[in-house]
Amino acid sequence: MKSAASHQTNNKLFRNPVMFIQKQGAFIALILLIIFASIKYDNFLTSVNIINILKQNSMIGLVAIGMTFVILMKGIDLSVGSLLALGGVMAASLSSYGILAALLVPILITTFLGCINGWIIAKLKMEPFIVTLAMMIGVRGFIYVFTEEKTVSVAVQHKQFFIDLGNGAFIGIPNSVWIFVITLALASFILHQTKFGRNVYAIGGNEDATRLMGIRVDRMKIMVYALNGALAGFTGILLAGRLGGAAQPVAGNAWELDAIAAVVIGGTLLVGGRGGVFGTFVGVMLLGVVLNVINLQGTLDSWWQPVIRGAFLLAIVIIQAQLMKQQSVFKKKKIEHMQPR
């Protein structure tokens, strides 16, 4: 039965090229880019370079996974970069009280701030853009005041633990990559195999209809923003470890934009209800490979990286808008064709 359903879905995709492009366009672009890079650069497909790409993008990938849940619910979260920095700073500051305090308390704090985002958005009916923008500015300002704009070092007795966590490796693969892959698998399971995940898609697809079905939309929004805050805080702890056991107040600056770009490029629609974490993985890797190609080329200034990311995001948003129009036309024609004459 499952095989037949999958076959039917694939046929549907190919009959509707608009849907196929929306779902698989980023993956096709990634494959083509990998083929191009492997032909042009001899050291692109080396294990060292591939692991480097995965390592450099695993942490933005963690942030992007949380952002996927938010965008699927037709939301946005501009505060994750600041929450990431807060998680790292709090972990370093609390490390003298023990590893457990340094790991748990920062995540609890960023989870709570994510809850505040979700509560204001859900209960006060305010726009996610404004709410999370205010949180982003407020948290970043608090970090600068708290640290006096200085790097905060992890306590000496626990520094090696943080370095191993953020910069260590297991069987040759960086720990951050393992964490990213495991989180990706868990997120995919939650979205596709649990009631929570089905509710996320339902709310993004039609919030009013979801309320009529008896689903507690407000609670779902609070939980999703809390999840996003928790992932951001944990990523900040990992980043502090990667930086040699030191948390920087400017950490995570503009990461929210990179995460949104990866999610949208991966095919998750900004209007909510469509997409998933596999597409987010593809989006993260696509941006990562593009930046790796720039580095391998060696003739382009590093400032071209944000220019290319911005151009990518703008192009994808325009394409998404056009695909949605095409999809609407396709459905309208299909309904007209099915009506009796």
C-alpha positions, 0 to 999 in steps of 0.5 A, a space after each residue: 500500500 505504501 509503495 503504491 501511494 508513493 508511486 501515485 505521489 511521484 506521478 502527481 509530481 511529474 504531471 504537475 511540473 510546478 509542484 515538482 520544481 517547488 519540491 525538488 528544484 533546490 536538490 537538482 541545483 545542488 547536484 548540478 553545482 556539485 558536478 560543476 565543482 567536482 569537474 572544475 576543482 580537483 580538491 572539491 570531492 576530497 574527504 577533507 573538503 567535504 567534512 569541512 563543508 559539513 562542519 562549517 554549515 552544521 551549526 547554521 543547519 541546527 538553527 535552520 531546523 528550528 526555523 523550519 518549524 516556525 516558517 511551516 506555521 507561517 511565522 518568522 523568528 528574527 531573534 535566533 541569532 541573539 538567542 544563540 549568542 545569549 546561550 554561549 555567553 550564559 554557558 561560559 559565565 556559568 561554567 564555573 558552577 559546573 558543566 550541568 549548570 553551563 549546559 542546562 541553564 542557558 538552554 532553559 533561558 533561551 527556551 523561555 525567551 522563545 516561549 515569550 515570543 510565541 505567547 505574544 504572537 499567539 495571545 496578543 495577535 502581534 506580527 511575528 516579524 515585529 515581536 521577534 525583531 524586538 526580542 533580537 534587539 533587546 537580547 543583543 543589547 543585554 548581551 553587550 551590557 552584560 559582557 561589556 562587549 568582551 569575550 567571555 571565557 569558559 572556566 579553565 577546569 571545564 574548557 576542554 569539555 566545551 572544546 571537545 563538544 564543539 570542535 571534537 570528532 567521532 570516527 573522523 566526523 566532527 561532533 557538530 555534524 553528528 549533532 546536526 544529522 541526529 537533530 535532522 532525523 528527529 525533526 523529520 520524524 516529528 514532522 512526518 510521524 507525530 500528531 505535533 508535526 501534523 498540527 504544524 503543517 495544518 496550522 500553516 496551511 489554514 489556521 482558522 480551519 485548524 482552530 475549528 478542528 479543536 487543535 490548540 493553535 496558541 499552545 502549538 505556536 508557543 511550543 514551536 517558538 520555544 523549540 526554536 529558542 532551545 535549538 538556538 541556545 544549544 547552538 550557541 553553546 556548541 559555537 563557544 566550544 568551537 571557538 576554543 571555549 570562549 563566547 563572543 557577544 557578536 556571535 550569531 550576528 545575521 544567522 537568522 537571515 542565513 537560516 531563513 535563506 536556507 529554509 526558503 531555498 530548500 522549498 519551504 514556503 513563507 506562506 506556511 504549510 509546505 516544506 520540510 527539514 530535508 529541503 532545509 538540509 538541501 538549502 543549507 548544503 547548497 549555500 555551503 557549497 556555493 561559499 566553498 566554491 568561492 573559497 576554492 576559486 580564490 579570486 573573489 572577495 569574501 564580501 561577495 558571500 553575503 551578496 550571493 546569499 542575498 541574491 539566492 534568497 531574492 531569486 527563490 522568493 520570486 520563484 516561489 511567488 511565481 510557482 504559487 501563481 502557476 499552482 493556483 492556475 493549474 488547480 483552477 484549470 483542473 477543477 474546470 476540467 472536472 466539472 460536467 459540461 
